[in-house]
Amino acid sequence: MQLPKAHTELVKQLLGDEFPQWEKSFGEAPPVSIRVNPLKWKNNYPGTRIPWCETGYYLPSRPSFTMDPFFHAGYYYVQEASSMGIEQAMNQLVDLSKNVKVLDLCAAPGGKSTHLLSLITENSLLVSNEVIRSRANILVENLVKWGRDNFIVTNNDPEHIGELTEFFDVMLADAPCSGEGLFRRDHDAMKEWSAGAVELCTMRQRRIILDAWPALKENGFLIYSTCTFNEEENEKNIVWLKEKIKFESVELQFPADWGIVETKKNGIHGYRFFPHRLKGEGFFLTVLQKKEHSSSKPGKQKPVMNLLNNREKELVKNYVNDPARFDFFSFDGLVTLFRKTISSEMQTVCRRLNVVHAGLAIAELAKGLKAVHPLAVSTELNRRNFPEVELSKEDALKFLAREEVKLVGEKTGMTLVTFKGAPLGWLNALGNRANNLYPKEWRIRHL
Ligand code: SAM
C-alpha cells in the first residue's frame, strides 16, 4: 500500500523517532471491534474489553455481521475501537447520573450517537444531526435498532442548529476530515487525500464549529474529534478558533498504559490515538468548555405537535410498558411517543429543526393503528400484548431479507418475530401465510 508522500512527511514531523513503528502498523490487519448494547445484550461478552470503553470488545476475527440476526436486532454496533474514546470525555466532563441534553452534530452513520445513548440516562435527550439527507436515513436505521426513544434525528446545516441558542449541555462535533487515521482500512480515503483536501477540511471544520457554537450553553462542553493526524485539522484549528470564540481547553486523564498520546500546543490539550501505540485506528480528541453567553436569535417555528385523541390512545397504549410515562402524539402519520420528562424539550426541537425521526414511533395512524418496526426493536415494547413466533437462524435471515416465511400453526394478526428471543420485526400473520413487514430499505440484499 503506497501512502501519499506529503502525508508521510507530515507524520514524520509529528512522530519523530516513532515513525518507523507507525509505518509498520500499516502492514498489519486492523483490529475488529464491536460495542454491545447494554439494554439488549445480556449474555456473556464476546472478546477482550477495550480499555477506554465499558461496552467495547475486540473480536478474535471478523465474522459475517450481515449474517448475524443479533446485528440487525441492535444487540451491538460494529465500531472502530479508538473512536470509542469519547466515553472517557463524557465520563470525566459530565455527571452521567443526571439528565443532560446532548447534540451529535455530524452524526451519520451513528457510531457515536448509539454510544452516547448508552451513556446518558433515559430522561436525557440526544439530538443526532446529519447534514446529508441520504446519510440521515442510515442514522435513523442504526438509532432505531438501538432501541431507545430519547432521541431526535435532524437534517440541518450547523447554521440552523445554532438557532437553538444555549440549548445543549454537551455538543459532539465528530467533524468530516481528511481521514488519515483510516487509511489502513479505507483505501479510498487515501486516494482522495491531498494537501488541498486537508485545507478544505480545515475551513469546513471551522465553519461547522462557529455556526453551531451558539447552541451550546455557557460552561457547556464541546467535544471535537477527527480521525486524522495532521495538526491543521486538529490543534491548529482550535488555536485559530481562540480568536473567534471564548473557551477553555479541558484536560482529560488517561492511564499511561492505554497508549493515548497527550499533546499540548498553545494551551490546547489534545489526545491522539495512534495505530502503532494501541489496538485501534487514528483518532484525535479535544474538549473545549464554553466561556461566554450567546444571545438568542429569532428563528422560524413550525406549528405545535398534535396530541393523539383519547379514543386512538386507548387502542395503542398497551403497546408499550408503563404508558403513563409517555405523551402520545400524532406526528407525520405515526403515533409517536415522547417521554413526559423531556417532551417539552423534544417539541422545541421539532418546532425549530428539520426532523427526520423523533422519539418512539409505535403505530401507523392510517392503517388501523398497525404496529410499526421501531416498536418491535424498542426496549419499551410490551411483549405481553403481541403473539410471537420464534424462527431458526435460516428463517430469521430469510425474514431479514424480506422473503416469505412459512408459519406453522394458526397465528393471526401482528406477530413479533424473534430469534433466540431477540425481537427482529413484524409479520402480519394470515393463518399459515404471513406478510413480511420488515422495512424494505433495511433488508439483507444478498443471502
Ligand atoms: N460521528 C459519526 C459516527 O460516529 O458514526 C461519523 C461522522 S463522519 C466523521 C462526519 C459526518 O459529517 C459525515 O456524516 C458527513 O456527512 C457530515 N458532514 C459533512 N459535511 C458537513 C458539514 N458541512 N456540516 C456538518 N456535517 C457535515
Residues whose N, C-alpha, C, O or C-beta is under 5 A from the ligand:
A	BS01	SAM	L105 C106 A107 A108 P109 G110 G111 K112 V131 I132 D174 A175 P176 I208
